[in-house]
Every structure is written in structure tokens, then in C-alpha cells.
Amino acid sequence: MAESSGEFSLEMKGQAQESIDSGIRVISYWEGTATGFGAVFGTLTVDLSFDDVAATSGTCRWVVVAFLPDGGRDAGTAEGTWTQHAGRNAWSMNLTGTSASGQKMRSEGAIDLVNRSWTGKMYDVS
């Protein structure tokens, strides 16, 4: 496995749901810090199908803005998957994306829905 390029720790600040043709879109708002990126603010979107609203895995999208330690900014998008931990309100998260500065990254982490936290590690993608 590749060596981690850093860690992140986020807290959920709110959530909204909206109706979509095939089900419900869950949008959660996160903020915290990430190694090399400073303060980060992002939105995680998960679509749940009416046909399988109790699914234990699916796809997700992440959009983030970072306020860098040097006073600059960066932003990025990522797509990936979530998988529920059996019998718990917790998800494993795997995302891959690109920042506006051109950095390609993937992240592995876990969301604890009860404690409203998301922590994990980041990895550079060649």
C-alpha cells in the first residue's frame, strides 16, 4: 500500500434532503482540517433509491474548498463509494478526485454518523 500523504478530520455541520426522480438525495456539510490544505469546507452528496433506500453501500460525490496555511485557496471534486459497517451507523469511505491546482488524490476514511465525524488518510495518485 502507498504511504499516506496526510490525514483529515471533519465534523458534520448539517444535512439536507431533497427529492429526486429516483429517490432521495442526502447532502451533508462538513468542515475541519486536512494535512497541507489547512481549513476545509465540503459537501458530501449521496443518492438513495426508493427501490433500495436501506442499501448498505453506494456511490457519493465530494466538493471541497480549502483555505491553505499560506493564505491561498484550493478546491476540488471527488467521486467514490460508501459502505455501511454491519449493524452500525458508520460508513467506510473511498474517494478519488482532483484539486483545482491539479493534484490527484484518493482518500480512505470512516464516517461515524452518531458522532458526526469523518476521519481518514489521503494518498497521492500518480
Backbone hydrogen bonds in HBPLUS format (Angstrom, degrees):
<---DONOR---> <-ACCEPTOR-->    atom                        ^
c    i                          cat <-CA-CA->   ^        H-A-AA   ^      H-
h    n   atom  resd res      DA  || num        DHA   H-A  angle D-A-AA Bond
n    s   type  num  typ     dist DA aas  dist angle  dist       angle   num
A0005-SER N   A0122-MET O   2.76 MM 117  5.56 158.4  1.81 140.4 146.8     1
A0122-MET N   A0006-GLY O   2.80 MM 116  5.25 162.7  1.83 143.1 144.1     2
A0035-THR N   A0007-GLU O   2.89 MM  28  5.52 163.0  1.92 162.9 168.5     3
A0008-PHE N   A0120-GLY O   2.98 MM 112  5.52 154.9  2.05 141.3 142.5     4
A0120-GLY N   A0008-PHE O   3.15 MM 112  5.52 151.9  2.23 148.7 147.0     5
A0009-SER N   A0033-THR O   3.01 MM  24  5.69 157.6  2.06 162.0 166.7     6
A0033-THR N   A0009-SER O   3.12 MM  24  5.69 152.0  2.20 150.8 153.6     7
A0010-LEU N   A0118-TRP O   2.77 MM 108  5.01 159.1  1.82 149.8 156.5     8
A0118-TRP N   A0010-LEU O   2.98 MM 108  5.01 153.3  2.05 138.7 138.8     9
A0011-GLU N   A0031-GLU O   2.80 MM  20  5.52 158.6  1.84 148.4 152.9    10
A0031-GLU N   A0011-GLU O   3.07 MM  20  5.52 149.8  2.16 140.9 149.6    11
A0012-MET N   A0116-ARG O   2.89 MM 104  5.07 166.2  1.91 135.6 139.5    12
A0013-LYS N   A0029-TYR O   2.66 MM  16  5.44 168.9  1.67 154.6 158.7    13
A0029-TYR N   A0014-GLY O   2.91 MM  15  5.29 167.5  1.93 146.3 147.6    14
A0016-ALA N   A0027-ILE O   2.77 MM  11  5.20 154.8  1.83 151.2 160.0    15
A0027-ILE N   A0016-ALA O   2.81 MM  11  5.20 174.7  1.81 165.1 164.9    16
A0018-GLU N   A0025-ARG O   2.92 MM   7  5.22 147.7  2.02 142.5 152.3    17
A0025-ARG N   A0018-GLU O   2.80 MM   7  5.22 173.9  1.81 163.3 165.5    18
A0020-ILE N   A0023-GLY O   3.01 MM   3  5.29 175.1  2.02 138.0 137.2    19
A0023-GLY N   A0020-ILE O   3.13 MM   3  5.29 152.0  2.21 108.3 116.7    20
A0050-PHE N   A0022-SER O   2.87 MM  28  6.17 167.2  1.88 147.6 146.9    21
A0024-ILE N   A0048-LEU O   2.84 MM  24  5.21 158.9  1.88 155.1 161.0    22
A0048-LEU N   A0024-ILE O   2.74 MM  24  5.21 176.8  1.74 167.9 167.6    23
A0026-VAL N   A0046-VAL O   2.75 MM  20  5.19 175.5  1.75 166.5 165.3    24
A0046-VAL N   A0026-VAL O   2.91 MM  20  5.19 161.5  1.94 152.6 158.8    25
A0028-SER N   A0044-LEU O   2.89 MM  16  5.26 165.8  1.91 155.0 158.9    26
A0044-LEU N   A0028-SER O   2.91 MM  16  5.26 160.9  1.94 151.8 157.6    27
A0030-TRP N   A0042-GLY O   2.84 MM  12  5.17 173.1  1.84 154.9 156.1    28
A0042-GLY N   A0030-TRP O   2.89 MM  12  5.17 161.8  1.92 139.5 145.6    29
A0032-GLY N   A0040-VAL O   3.00 MM   8  5.46 149.3  2.10 152.1 156.4    30
A0040-VAL N   A0032-GLY O   2.89 MM   8  5.46 165.0  1.91 137.0 140.7    31
A0034-ALA N   A0038-GLY O   3.07 MM   4  5.61 145.4  2.19 146.2 156.9    32
A0037-PHE N   A0034-ALA O   2.90 MM   3  5.29 158.2  1.95 131.4 137.5    33
A0038-GLY N   A0034-ALA O   3.11 MM   4  5.61 126.5  2.41 170.8 161.2    34
A0067-PHE N   A0039-ALA O   2.78 MM  28  5.24 165.4  1.80 160.0 165.2    35
A0041-PHE N   A0065-VAL O   2.94 MM  24  5.44 158.0  1.99 157.6 164.9    36
A0065-VAL N   A0041-PHE O   2.94 MM  24  5.44 155.9  1.99 148.4 155.7    37
A0043-THR N   A0063-VAL O   2.85 MM  20  5.35 152.7  1.92 152.2 161.5    38
A0063-VAL N   A0043-THR O   3.06 MM  20  5.35 151.8  2.15 143.9 152.7    39
A0045-THR N   A0061-ARG O   2.88 MM  16  5.18 161.8  1.91 150.1 155.4    40
A0061-ARG N   A0045-THR O   3.00 MM  16  5.18 151.0  2.09 142.5 151.1    41
A0052-ASP N   A0049-SER O   3.02 MM   3  5.28 148.0  2.12 104.9 114.2    42
A0055-ALA N   A0052-ASP O   3.00 MM   3  5.41 144.3  2.13 126.0 123.9    43
A0084-GLN N   A0056-THR O   2.72 MM  28  5.02 169.3  1.73 144.9 148.8    44
A0058-GLY N   A0082-TRP O   3.04 MM  24  5.55 146.7  2.15 151.1 153.1    45
A0082-TRP N   A0058-GLY O   2.96 MM  24  5.55 154.2  2.03 144.4 149.2    46
A0060-CYS N   A0080-GLY O   2.98 MM  20  5.43 145.1  2.11 131.8 132.5    47
A0080-GLY N   A0060-CYS O   3.06 MM  20  5.43 152.2  2.14 148.5 148.0    48
A0062-TRP N   A0078-ALA O   2.88 MM  16  5.05 159.3  1.93 149.1 148.5    49
A0078-ALA N   A0062-TRP O   2.88 MM  16  5.05 144.5  2.00 146.9 149.9    50
A0064-VAL N   A0076-GLY O   2.96 MM  12  5.37 165.8  1.98 152.7 154.6    51
A0076-GLY N   A0064-VAL O   2.92 MM  12  5.37 148.1  2.03 148.3 150.0    52
A0066-ALA N   A0074-ASP O   2.74 MM   8  5.13 174.5  1.74 149.2 149.7    53
A0074-ASP N   A0066-ALA O   3.02 MM   8  5.13 149.8  2.11 141.0 145.6    54
A0068-LEU N   A0072-GLY O   2.82 MM   4  5.10 130.5  2.07 130.7 142.1    55
A0071-GLY N   A0068-LEU O   2.99 MM   3  5.44 162.0  2.02 122.7 124.4    56
A0100-ALA N   A0075-ALA O   2.56 MM  25  5.34 153.1  1.63 156.0 157.3    57
A0077-THR N   A0098-THR O   3.23 MM  21  5.98 155.4  2.30 153.6 154.0    58
A0098-THR N   A0077-THR O   3.09 MM  21  5.98 138.4  2.27 163.9 173.9    59
A0079-GLU N   A0096-THR O   3.04 MM  17  5.68 158.9  2.08 148.5 145.3    60
A0096-THR N   A0079-GLU O   2.94 MM  17  5.68 160.7  1.98 149.7 152.5    61
A0081-THR N   A0094-ASN O   2.85 MM  13  5.42 150.5  1.94 152.9 160.0    62
A0094-ASN N   A0081-THR O   3.04 MM  13  5.42 160.4  2.08 157.8 159.7    63
A0083-THR N   A0092-SER O   2.96 MM   9  5.15 145.6  2.08 142.5 151.2    64
A0092-SER N   A0083-THR O   2.77 MM   9  5.15 162.5  1.80 149.9 151.8    65
A0085-HIS N   A0090-ALA O   2.75 MM   5  5.51 164.0  1.77 154.3 154.2    66
A0088-ARG N   A0085-HIS O   3.06 MM   3  5.57 156.1  2.12 146.6 142.7    67
A0113-LEU N   A0089-ASN O   2.97 MM  24  5.54 140.6  2.13 145.6 157.2    68
A0091-TRP N   A0111-ILE O   2.86 MM  20  5.09 153.2  1.93 142.0 151.0    69
A0111-ILE N   A0091-TRP O   2.79 MM  20  5.09 159.1  1.83 149.9 157.0    70
A0093-MET N   A0109-GLY O   2.80 MM  16  5.10 168.9  1.81 141.2 140.9    71
A0109-GLY N   A0093-MET O   2.96 MM  16  5.10 156.2  2.01 146.1 148.9    72
A0095-LEU N   A0107-SER O   3.06 MM  12  5.27 158.7  2.11 142.7 149.3    73
A0107-SER N   A0095-LEU O   2.79 MM  12  5.27 153.1  1.86 145.8 152.3    74
A0097-GLY N   A0105-MET O   2.86 MM   8  5.57 164.9  1.89 160.4 164.2    75
A0105-MET N   A0097-GLY O   2.94 MM   8  5.57 164.1  1.97 150.3 155.5    76
A0099-SER N   A0103-GLN O   2.87 MM   4  5.23 155.4  1.93 143.8 152.0    77
A0102-GLY N   A0099-SER O   2.84 MM   3  5.22 160.9  1.88 113.8 119.0    78
A0125-VAL N   A0104-LYS O   2.96 MM  21  5.25 161.1  2.00 135.8 131.8    79
A0106-ARG N   A0123-TYR O   2.89 MM  17  5.29 151.0  1.97 150.1 158.3    80
A0123-TYR N   A0106-ARG O   2.79 MM  17  5.29 148.4  1.89 161.0 164.4    81
A0108-GLU N   A0121-LYS O   3.00 MM  13  5.54 157.6  2.05 155.8 162.9    82
A0121-LYS N   A0108-GLU O   2.86 MM  13  5.54 155.8  1.92 164.1 165.3    83
A0110-ALA N   A0119-THR O   2.87 MM   9  5.71 154.2  1.93 163.2 170.7    84
A0119-THR N   A0110-ALA O   3.12 MM   9  5.71 153.0  2.19 154.7 154.6    85
A0112-ASP N   A0117-SER O   2.80 MM   5  5.28 160.5  1.84 153.3 160.2    86
A0116-ARG N   A0112-ASP O   2.77 MM   4  5.69 112.9  2.22 140.5 159.5    87
A0117-SER N   A0112-ASP O   3.14 MM   5  5.28 154.8  2.20 138.5 143.4    88
